Amino acid sequence: MSFEGAQFGISECLYPFSKTMSGKFRILKKQEDKCKELKCTSLKIMQTLQFTVSSHLECDSEKAKSLDGDLKIRLIQALINNGQGRGVHHGLFKLTSGTDTYILGHLHGITNAGTHHSPLEHCESCSVQGHMEGQLKGIIYNNKDVRTMDRLFASYAFEFKTGVEFNMDRLKGSLEGVIISDCN
């Protein structure tokens, strides 16, 4: 495959998006799934997470600063070892900023695992209890300007206190990404 003469298409502008988050969660349903054939057990959890999202002033762009607000996530997780082992999660989110602007999208990632290990210089253990990390993608809607359809691509990391009952109290985290605006 050759990139020579390739066309990039629509012109876009990129704006840094950098946020800190603090919040809480609520478990809606928990269920243990056992598979005799594969000799495994997983814990499935359906929950909601609510965060207050604030600008990380050092890295947030002027465009992104207007997107501080409330982040609500409806999340499903599957975990091993009664919720203490590695797992996967996915869900939907809505970030509401003021009365006219909101972001709708989806997220997915890994729970209780470090994602940065050798040969990288800044390393984590392969098992990090109370850690969720992944990607989210969304569309930014503005009720005052329906022509604007900016997009958000970001990485997130959440920390929570672990326990046998999977209590995710004192949630905190960060969002790092970009807002993509089409240049007309």
HELIX and SHEET records of a PDB file:
HELIX    1   1 GLU A   62  LYS A   65  1                                   4    
SHEET    1   A 9 GLU A  12  CYS A  35  0                                        
SHEET    2   A 9 CYS A  40  SER A  55 -1                                        
SHEET    3   A 9 GLY A  69  ILE A  80 -1                                        
SHEET    4   A 9 GLY A  87  SER A  97 -1                                        
SHEET    5   A 9 THR A 101  THR A 111 -1                                        
SHEET    6   A 9 HIS A 131  ASN A 142 -1                                        
SHEET    7   A 9 ARG A 151  GLU A 159 -1                                        
SHEET    8   A 9 LEU A 171  ASP A 182 -1                                        
SHEET    9   A 9 GLU A  12  CYS A  35 -1                                        
END                                                                             
